[in-house]
Amino acid sequence: MDVFSEAVDRYFSPGTDARILSAILRDIEKTVIMKALERTCGNRVAAAKMIGVHRNTLSSKIRKYHIDVGGFKR
């Protein structure tokens, strides 16, 4: 079994929400945004370009996920 399959299996534990796909996609999206911000030292324009979204979309998602961009700046 690959690492991705093992990670997804954690969402199928007893007592999990019936909306597993939504939870997985939300967590992946947040992780991708955080990795892009990490690699760009918090530069939102560069991070947005890296993941292929408009900077306004990225800013909206940063607010949605309560991501502290200041923590990525060097």
C-alpha angles and dihedrals in degrees: 000000000000126000093254093054091049091051092050091049089066089067091059096061119126115283096024122143117269088235094075096147092055091050093049093048092047092051093046092049092050092047093049091050092049092048091050091050090048093052092047095044091243096311102150096194092052092043092050091050091047094056096035103247134117114264090242090055090050092049090051092051091046088057092043092055095037092236115176103222091187089070091065097053119101 
